Amino acid sequence: MNCKICNTTTTVIFNRKVLNKYAVNFHQCMNCGFIQTDEPFWLDEAYKNPINLEDTGLTSRNLLFSKRASTIIYYLFNRNKSFVDFAGGYGLFVRLMRDYGFDFYWTDPFTPNLFAKGFEFNPTIHGEIEVVTAFECFEHFVDPIIEIEKILNISKNILFSTEIFPFEAPNPDKWVYYSFFHGQHIAFYSYKSLRTIAQKYNLNLYSNGKSFHLFTPKKLSNKFYNLLLFTSLLGLSSLTKLLMQSKVHSDSNLLQQNKNV
């Protein structure tokens, strides 16, 4: 197989059972470090539930991401513009960000919108989008470059999460992010593979070196980016919420008006 990031020939590095029944090869690119599975024929079965039942961290993760994203957006981007959450799941993150006061919209072709109904993204209505967030979806991409280009068509600023590794493939018996049991994770990124993507589209990459990353044309300080991530969990996100005007009540009024039209 050729690497789906840089098109270099890959090497099979191990074989594991996916969904506890399919023997699947995992291939690594020796150029950029990206790891991909065999072509994932098992996805229909893996996505019987679009959000797997074992994902008990769904709520805590959205709370964490809302703290980080609100801080990054407030201090690095135009907070008064509109934003989109790509692969937004049940819409919890969009609702949290609107509660902060950001004009966020939801899009996801595979998961029902439960928490952000009425705030679905429509490119013909919502115009220029300042930042797209894409949390815990890069590892699900069958064709990462195609999906990333879809996001870039919305905005050149992408704030996203995915667990990364320096270059050497993580031990398959120790790195839980492979998630063999549910079969939805099929793409795994080294830091170099993210940097390769950024260079392909003339973007800058900022990262905490673990799980939270930013593609943007802006030239920023990676130290400042990480300082914002750190202080967002120490109360800076609460200050951000105080400085913004929450959309809790205005959204309720808007939805009531739309319902009566």
GUPARO-977464 format. One line per field, with one value per residue: x, y, z of N, C-alpha, C in turn. Coordinates in pm, whole numbers. Each point is the difference from the previous one (the first is absolute). Layout:
BEGIN
n_xx = (X | ...)
n_yy = (Y | ...)
n_zz = (Z | ...)
ca_xx = (X | ...)
ca_yy = (Y | ...)
ca_zz = (Z | ...)
c_xx = (X | ...)
c_yy = (Y | ...)
c_zz = (Z | ...)
This chain:
BEGIN
n_xx = (84 | -46 | 82 | -106 | 117 | 108 | -79 | 75 | 78 | -94 | 21 | -34 | -54 | -129 | -54 | -123 | -76 | -80 | -75 | 115 | 10 | 35 | 82 | 56 | 61 | 98 | -7 | 131 | -12 | 110 | -79 | -134 | 5 | -82 | -97 | -23 | -126 | -22 | -37 | -67 | -8 | 40 | 6 | -72 | 74 | 113 | -73 | -33 | 86 | -38 | -49 | 117 | -64 | 126 | -45 | 42 | 100 | -113 | -66 | 88 | 10 | -131 | -8 | 95 | -53 | -114 | 63 | 62 | -105 | -78 | 101 | 26 | -129 | -24 | 114 | -33 | -134 | -78 | -18 | -13 | 83 | -29 | -42 | 70 | -79 | 107 | -85 | -103 | -17 | -31 | 101 | 54 | 107 | -80 | -79 | 107 | 44 | -123 | 4 | 121 | -68 | 61 | 1 | -24 | 38 | -93 | 86 | -77 | 46 | 65 | -10 | -104 | -49 | 44 | 116 | 19 | -119 | -13 | 116 | -64 | 120 | -20 | 87 | -120 | -20 | 90 | 24 | 86 | 75 | 13 | -59 | 55 | -81 | 90 | -82 | 105 | 42 | 117 | -8 | -115 | 86 | -81 | -30 | 100 | 74 | -84 | -2 | 131 | 1 | -90 | 79 | 108 | -96 | -7 | 120 | 96 | -81 | 78 | -86 | 91 | -55 | 112 | 7 | 116 | 101 | 120 | 27 | 71 | -46 | -107 | 34 | -38 | 84 | 43 | -5 | -84 | 66 | 73 | -54 | 75 | -50 | 5 | 124 | -25 | 105 | 26 | 22 | 134 | 15 | 115 | 88 | 89 | -93 | -24 | 130 | 0 | -111 | 51 | 114 | -75 | -60 | 133 | -16 | -22 | 80 | -98 | 73 | -75 | 20 | -128 | -90 | 50 | -54 | 77 | -76 | 89 | -43 | -58 | 88 | 12 | -3 | 72 | 92 | -42 | -3 | 111 | 43 | -63 | 50 | 117 | -3 | -41 | 81 | 64 | -100 | 94 | -44 | 2 | 120 | 36 | -58 | 66 | 106 | -45 | -91 | -40 | -15 | 9 | -24 | 95 | 71 | -38 | 20 | 119 | 20 | -47 | 70 | 106 | -30 | -16 | 109)
n_yy = (-120 | 103 | 84 | 13 | 28 | -78 | -107 | -9 | -96 | -79 | -28 | -128 | 55 | -33 | -107 | 50 | -61 | 42 | 63 | -38 | 32 | 121 | -85 | 107 | 31 | 45 | 105 | 14 | 129 | -41 | 72 | -7 | -133 | 44 | -42 | -98 | -35 | -131 | -2 | 89 | -127 | 16 | 115 | -62 | -103 | 68 | 51 | -121 | 34 | 116 | 12 | -65 | -106 | -38 | 100 | -39 | 39 | -28 | -1 | -68 | -70 | 6 | -24 | -92 | -51 | 16 | -42 | -98 | -42 | 22 | -49 | -105 | -17 | 19 | -63 | -91 | 3 | 27 | 31 | 103 | -83 | -77 | -113 | -105 | -91 | -47 | -90 | 81 | -126 | -17 | 83 | -81 | -18 | -6 | -76 | -66 | 1 | -29 | -89 | -20 | -6 | -112 | 57 | -112 | -81 | -89 | -98 | -100 | -66 | -41 | 112 | -38 | 117 | -24 | 62 | 3 | -55 | 32 | -64 | -60 | -36 | 118 | -47 | -14 | -34 | -85 | -1 | 98 | -110 | 46 | -97 | -113 | -55 | -92 | -38 | -77 | 54 | 62 | -66 | 58 | 85 | -51 | 120 | 8 | -7 | -92 | -58 | 9 | -35 | -90 | -21 | -8 | -64 | -33 | -36 | 92 | 35 | -102 | -1 | -94 | -117 | -59 | -119 | 60 | -39 | -5 | -127 | -60 | -108 | 45 | -54 | -92 | -48 | 125 | 33 | 45 | 103 | -110 | -24 | -109 | 13 | 132 | -4 | 107 | -27 | 70 | 117 | -8 | 113 | 4 | 62 | -79 | -93 | 55 | 4 | -124 | -24 | 58 | -59 | -107 | 59 | 12 | -91 | 61 | -80 | 6 | -49 | -69 | -58 | 11 | 92 | 122 | 25 | 82 | -5 | 88 | 92 | 26 | 96 | -103 | 18 | -111 | 76 | 105 | -74 | -56 | 123 | 31 | -111 | 29 | 130 | -58 | -90 | 118 | 18 | -3 | -125 | 1 | 61 | -86 | -91 | 60 | -2 | -123 | 6 | -78 | -104 | -36 | 122 | 62 | -113 | -1 | 132 | -18 | -107 | 74 | 105 | -79 | -48 | 130 | -2)
n_zz = (0 | -68 | 58 | 78 | 59 | -19 | -13 | 109 | -46 | 50 | 129 | -10 | 109 | -14 | 54 | 4 | 91 | -98 | 89 | 52 | -131 | -43 | -61 | 54 | -113 | 76 | -81 | 2 | -20 | -61 | -80 | 20 | 9 | -94 | 81 | -87 | 6 | -19 | -127 | 73 | -33 | 126 | -67 | -90 | 32 | -15 | -101 | 45 | 96 | -57 | 123 | 10 | 43 | -31 | -76 | 119 | -79 | -63 | 115 | 72 | -111 | -17 | 129 | -10 | -112 | 64 | 109 | -64 | -71 | 105 | 69 | -79 | -19 | 128 | 25 | -91 | 9 | -104 | 126 | -82 | -61 | -105 | 59 | -40 | 56 | -61 | -53 | 14 | -42 | 126 | -26 | 92 | -77 | -106 | 73 | 41 | -127 | -35 | 98 | -51 | -116 | -46 | -119 | 65 | -103 | -19 | -30 | -42 | -107 | 109 | 71 | 73 | -36 | 122 | 13 | -132 | 16 | -129 | 25 | -103 | -39 | -55 | -90 | -50 | 126 | 48 | -129 | 22 | 8 | 123 | 71 | -44 | 87 | 30 | 95 | 22 | -114 | 14 | 114 | -35 | -52 | -94 | -47 | 87 | -110 | -46 | 120 | 9 | -128 | 41 | 106 | -78 | -64 | 130 | 46 | -9 | 98 | 37 | 99 | 26 | 27 | 28 | 58 | 26 | -78 | 58 | -18 | 93 | -62 | 63 | 113 | -88 | 90 | -25 | -129 | 91 | -56 | -15 | 120 | 3 | 123 | -31 | -45 | 74 | 75 | -110 | 59 | 6 | 66 | -63 | 79 | -58 | 17 | 120 | 23 | -51 | 69 | 107 | -28 | -18 | 105 | 15 | 95 | 113 | 66 | 90 | 99 | 86 | -120 | 35 | 16 | 21 | -122 | -71 | -110 | -43 | -87 | 118 | 20 | 82 | 127 | -22 | 60 | -71 | -111 | 43 | 16 | -113 | -55 | 56 | -27 | -114 | 54 | 10 | -86 | -98 | -14 | 133 | -5 | -95 | 75 | 99 | -83 | -30 | -94 | 98 | -82 | 126 | 44 | -69 | 18 | 128 | 6 | -61 | 74 | 100 | -44 | -22 | 120 | 28 | -78)
ca_xx = (-84 | 67 | -44 | -112 | 39 | 108 | 5 | 119 | -29 | -6 | 46 | -86 | 73 | -58 | -133 | -84 | -141 | -88 | -135 | 21 | -18 | 65 | 145 | 25 | 136 | 22 | 109 | 59 | 83 | 131 | 36 | -65 | -39 | -144 | -40 | -134 | -38 | -48 | -124 | -91 | -123 | -84 | -54 | -146 | -24 | 56 | -82 | -142 | -22 | 100 | 87 | 3 | -58 | 105 | 56 | -51 | 63 | -61 | -39 | 117 | 83 | -61 | 22 | 141 | 23 | -65 | 88 | 118 | -36 | -47 | 117 | 79 | -73 | -16 | 126 | 79 | -81 | -107 | -104 | -133 | -40 | -69 | 87 | -65 | 55 | -4 | -24 | -39 | -64 | -135 | -19 | 26 | 105 | -57 | -85 | 88 | 66 | -101 | -19 | 108 | -28 | 55 | -100 | 43 | -97 | 24 | -17 | 41 | -93 | -20 | -47 | -113 | 25 | -93 | 14 | 17 | -101 | -26 | 128 | 73 | 78 | -44 | 102 | -59 | -58 | 90 | 109 | 140 | 19 | 131 | 71 | -71 | 51 | -16 | 50 | -5 | -51 | 110 | 36 | -108 | -3 | 48 | 89 | 21 | 21 | -131 | -81 | 62 | -32 | -139 | 4 | 68 | -95 | -83 | 90 | 142 | 37 | -59 | 38 | -43 | 63 | 25 | 122 | 112 | 122 | 115 | 21 | -5 | -137 | -28 | -15 | -143 | -50 | -5 | -63 | -144 | -62 | -27 | -142 | -33 | -127 | -117 | 30 | -26 | 126 | 70 | 105 | 74 | 88 | 120 | 14 | 52 | -108 | -79 | 81 | -4 | -130 | 6 | 85 | -70 | -100 | 61 | -51 | 88 | -49 | 28 | -43 | 52 | 83 | -74 | -134 | -77 | 82 | -57 | 48 | -42 | 97 | 55 | 127 | -21 | 101 | -47 | 1 | -121 | -109 | -4 | -34 | -146 | -60 | 23 | -75 | -145 | -47 | 25 | -94 | -8 | -123 | -109 | 8 | -48 | -146 | -50 | 21 | -92 | -142 | -55 | -114 | -101 | -135 | -30 | -28 | -134 | -98 | 7 | -63 | -143 | -48 | 2 | -104 | -131 | -11)
ca_yy = (120 | 129 | 87 | 86 | 138 | 48 | -91 | -85 | -141 | -31 | -132 | -62 | 1 | -104 | -49 | -18 | -23 | 115 | -45 | -134 | -109 | 17 | 19 | 121 | 52 | 143 | 39 | 130 | 70 | 28 | 138 | 97 | -66 | -28 | -140 | -25 | -141 | -48 | 69 | -42 | -61 | -31 | 122 | -6 | -70 | 80 | 119 | -26 | 115 | 95 | 26 | -133 | -8 | 0 | 135 | 62 | 131 | 95 | 124 | 67 | 46 | 121 | 108 | 37 | 65 | 131 | 90 | 28 | 68 | 136 | 82 | 17 | 85 | 135 | 74 | -12 | 19 | 98 | -65 | 48 | -66 | -128 | -116 | -127 | -123 | -105 | -129 | 52 | -97 | 31 | 145 | 50 | 103 | 122 | 63 | 56 | 119 | 105 | 44 | 96 | 123 | -7 | -32 | -132 | -81 | -145 | -80 | -140 | -78 | -136 | -5 | 92 | 121 | -3 | 114 | 128 | 10 | 138 | 67 | -79 | 85 | 18 | 89 | 112 | 95 | 42 | 80 | -27 | -70 | 35 | -120 | -128 | -96 | -139 | -73 | -146 | -54 | -26 | -143 | -75 | 30 | -101 | 75 | 124 | 121 | 41 | 57 | 125 | 100 | 43 | 96 | 121 | 74 | 78 | 98 | -37 | -18 | -125 | -38 | -140 | -91 | -141 | -40 | -19 | -61 | 70 | -61 | -145 | -48 | -39 | -143 | -36 | -62 | 100 | 126 | -29 | 79 | -86 | -35 | -114 | -62 | 59 | 2 | 129 | 73 | -63 | 92 | 41 | 105 | 46 | 145 | 30 | -12 | 123 | 107 | -22 | 52 | 146 | 50 | -23 | 105 | 128 | 36 | -20 | -98 | 24 | -124 | -28 | -120 | -117 | -27 | 121 | 57 | 109 | 39 | 137 | 82 | 99 | -28 | 13 | -61 | -128 | 12 | 72 | -94 | -96 | 74 | 17 | -131 | -28 | 91 | -19 | -94 | 60 | 109 | 98 | -25 | 61 | 143 | 15 | -10 | 125 | 108 | -20 | 7 | -133 | -9 | -91 | 57 | 49 | -117 | -49 | 90 | -19 | -128 | 18 | 79 | -86 | -100 | 63 | 51)
ca_zz = (0 | 8 | 111 | -37 | 25 | -89 | -116 | 4 | 30 | 143 | 45 | 103 | 127 | 86 | -36 | 118 | -26 | 14 | 36 | 58 | -96 | -129 | 5 | -79 | -1 | 22 | -87 | 35 | -98 | 56 | -32 | 90 | 124 | 7 | 8 | -52 | -4 | -129 | -38 | 108 | -50 | 115 | 59 | 17 | 126 | 109 | 21 | 30 | 87 | -47 | 114 | 60 | 134 | 101 | 10 | 123 | 18 | -92 | 65 | 58 | -110 | -55 | 97 | -13 | -128 | -1 | 75 | -82 | -125 | 27 | 31 | -122 | -94 | 55 | 3 | -123 | -120 | 10 | 81 | -40 | -124 | 15 | 14 | -32 | 56 | -102 | 65 | 130 | 88 | 49 | 9 | 135 | -4 | -57 | 102 | 102 | -53 | -9 | 138 | 25 | -74 | -135 | -103 | -49 | -73 | 2 | -121 | 15 | -84 | 49 | 139 | 21 | 77 | 113 | 92 | -69 | -106 | -38 | -25 | -98 | -91 | -138 | -58 | -76 | 96 | 107 | -55 | 34 | 126 | 55 | 43 | 7 | 97 | -48 | 116 | 0 | -127 | -94 | 6 | -66 | -144 | -94 | -89 | 77 | -80 | -55 | 108 | 43 | -102 | 24 | 110 | -47 | -84 | 92 | 61 | 1 | 141 | 50 | 136 | 0 | 96 | -28 | 72 | -92 | 53 | -59 | -132 | 16 | 23 | 139 | 25 | -15 | 123 | 107 | -41 | -9 | -106 | -116 | 16 | -86 | 36 | -69 | -143 | -66 | -18 | -112 | -44 | 118 | -48 | 68 | -10 | -134 | -99 | 9 | -59 | -145 | -45 | 10 | -108 | -128 | -20 | 40 | 131 | 115 | 98 | 142 | 65 | 134 | -11 | 47 | -51 | -35 | -106 | -77 | -133 | -30 | -73 | 92 | 66 | 143 | 87 | 52 | 147 | 40 | -25 | 110 | 122 | -1 | 32 | 143 | 86 | -21 | 102 | 131 | 23 | -108 | -75 | 77 | -28 | -137 | 3 | 58 | -96 | -111 | 34 | -24 | -90 | 57 | -6 | -136 | -83 | 35 | -62 | -145 | -34 | 19 | -112 | -120 | 16 | -21 | -138)
c_xx = (87 | -62 | -109 | 28 | 101 | 25 | 129 | -42 | 4 | 50 | -98 | 80 | -59 | -138 | -79 | -143 | -79 | -143 | 3 | -19 | 76 | 149 | 37 | 147 | 0 | 130 | 55 | 85 | 133 | 48 | -61 | -50 | -146 | -28 | -143 | -27 | -9 | -124 | -114 | -137 | -104 | -77 | -152 | -35 | 46 | -90 | -149 | -49 | 106 | 95 | -1 | -39 | 103 | 58 | -60 | 60 | -62 | -29 | 121 | 90 | -57 | 16 | 143 | 24 | -64 | 84 | 120 | -35 | -45 | 117 | 83 | -70 | -5 | 128 | 79 | -78 | -107 | -121 | -142 | -49 | -69 | 99 | -80 | 71 | -23 | -8 | -42 | -75 | -140 | -25 | 29 | 105 | -54 | -87 | 85 | 65 | -98 | -34 | 109 | -28 | 52 | -107 | 41 | -114 | 50 | -9 | 54 | -99 | -38 | -66 | -115 | 39 | -104 | 2 | 8 | -99 | -33 | 127 | 89 | 71 | -58 | 94 | -58 | -57 | 107 | 127 | 139 | 10 | 142 | 84 | -93 | 65 | -30 | 61 | -26 | -65 | 112 | 36 | -106 | 3 | 57 | 100 | 26 | 13 | -132 | -84 | 57 | -27 | -146 | -4 | 62 | -88 | -96 | 83 | 142 | 52 | -72 | 57 | -51 | 74 | 18 | 129 | 112 | 117 | 119 | 33 | -11 | -141 | -19 | -22 | -148 | -58 | -16 | -75 | -148 | -66 | -20 | -145 | -45 | -142 | -119 | 24 | -21 | 127 | 84 | 115 | 68 | 117 | 122 | 2 | 45 | -110 | -92 | 76 | 1 | -131 | 2 | 81 | -68 | -96 | 50 | -58 | 109 | -67 | 43 | -62 | 53 | 83 | -70 | -132 | -73 | 83 | -76 | 73 | -50 | 104 | 69 | 137 | -15 | 121 | -56 | -2 | -125 | -123 | -13 | -31 | -151 | -70 | 11 | -87 | -151 | -58 | 20 | -89 | -12 | -126 | -121 | -2 | -53 | -153 | -63 | 10 | -92 | -145 | -64 | -123 | -111 | -140 | -36 | -28 | -138 | -108 | -4 | -71 | -151 | -61 | -8 | -111 | -138 | -17 | -77)
c_yy = (125 | 82 | 94 | 147 | 48 | -91 | -82 | -144 | -24 | -142 | -54 | -10 | -97 | -37 | -22 | -29 | 126 | -50 | -144 | -114 | 14 | 25 | 112 | 38 | 150 | 38 | 135 | 54 | 34 | 141 | 98 | -64 | -36 | -150 | -14 | -150 | -46 | 81 | -52 | -48 | -19 | 122 | -1 | -67 | 84 | 119 | -30 | 103 | 103 | 45 | -127 | 2 | 10 | 139 | 73 | 137 | 109 | 134 | 76 | 55 | 129 | 119 | 50 | 79 | 139 | 102 | 41 | 83 | 144 | 93 | 27 | 96 | 144 | 81 | -5 | 31 | 106 | -66 | 36 | -64 | -133 | -116 | -127 | -113 | -112 | -135 | 24 | -95 | 43 | 150 | 59 | 111 | 132 | 71 | 65 | 129 | 115 | 51 | 98 | 134 | 3 | -48 | -129 | -72 | -143 | -58 | -141 | -85 | -135 | -9 | 98 | 118 | 8 | 129 | 135 | 13 | 146 | 76 | -87 | 95 | -1 | 100 | 118 | 107 | 60 | 67 | -42 | -62 | 25 | -122 | -120 | -82 | -141 | -91 | -150 | -54 | -31 | -148 | -89 | 13 | -114 | 63 | 137 | 126 | 51 | 69 | 134 | 110 | 47 | 105 | 131 | 82 | 84 | 112 | -52 | -18 | -122 | -29 | -142 | -81 | -137 | -34 | -25 | -66 | 65 | -50 | -152 | -44 | -38 | -152 | -38 | -66 | 102 | 127 | -24 | 71 | -79 | -48 | -113 | -51 | 61 | 25 | 131 | 81 | -70 | 85 | 61 | 87 | 18 | 152 | 37 | -10 | 122 | 117 | -10 | 53 | 153 | 60 | -13 | 115 | 138 | 53 | -18 | -99 | 43 | -116 | -5 | -128 | -127 | -19 | 120 | 86 | 109 | 13 | 141 | 71 | 101 | -45 | 33 | -55 | -131 | 2 | 71 | -88 | -98 | 66 | 21 | -131 | -28 | 86 | -11 | -92 | 55 | 121 | 101 | -19 | 58 | 150 | 29 | 0 | 127 | 115 | -11 | 17 | -132 | 7 | -91 | 56 | 48 | -117 | -56 | 86 | -19 | -128 | 7 | 78 | -84 | -104 | 58 | 54 | -97)
c_zz = (0 | 112 | -49 | 29 | -104 | -119 | -8 | 33 | 150 | 27 | 104 | 129 | 103 | -54 | 128 | -42 | 30 | 18 | 53 | -99 | -132 | 18 | -97 | 12 | 25 | -71 | 44 | -114 | 66 | -34 | 100 | 130 | 13 | 0 | -51 | 1 | -146 | -37 | 88 | -49 | 110 | 54 | 16 | 132 | 118 | 35 | 13 | 101 | -36 | 109 | 84 | 147 | 111 | 23 | 119 | 25 | -85 | 66 | 53 | -110 | -61 | 94 | -8 | -128 | -4 | 77 | -85 | -123 | 25 | 27 | -125 | -96 | 50 | -17 | -131 | -128 | 24 | 67 | -45 | -130 | 30 | -5 | -29 | 72 | -100 | 70 | 145 | 91 | 41 | 18 | 137 | -1 | -55 | 104 | 110 | -49 | -19 | 140 | 43 | -67 | -141 | -98 | -72 | -69 | -13 | -140 | 25 | -79 | 60 | 138 | 18 | 89 | 112 | 81 | -69 | -116 | -26 | -33 | -88 | -98 | -140 | -67 | -78 | 92 | 91 | -47 | 46 | 139 | 48 | 33 | -11 | 111 | -51 | 106 | -12 | -127 | -99 | -5 | -64 | -152 | -83 | -96 | 64 | -84 | -59 | 107 | 46 | -102 | 11 | 110 | -45 | -93 | 84 | 64 | -5 | 143 | 55 | 138 | 22 | 106 | -63 | 73 | -101 | 73 | -70 | -141 | 10 | 37 | 146 | 10 | -6 | 124 | 112 | -38 | -27 | -116 | -129 | 1 | -91 | 23 | -71 | -148 | -73 | -24 | -106 | -52 | 122 | -43 | 90 | -8 | -142 | -105 | 6 | -63 | -153 | -58 | 0 | -116 | -136 | -32 | 45 | 131 | 105 | 95 | 139 | 77 | 143 | 2 | 42 | -76 | -56 | -94 | -75 | -133 | -26 | -85 | 92 | 53 | 148 | 76 | 54 | 153 | 48 | -20 | 116 | 134 | 10 | 33 | 148 | 89 | -22 | 106 | 141 | 27 | -111 | -85 | 72 | -21 | -140 | -4 | 56 | -99 | -121 | 48 | -38 | -91 | 54 | -18 | -139 | -95 | 27 | -65 | -151 | -42 | 17 | -117 | -128 | 4 | -33 | -141 | -88)
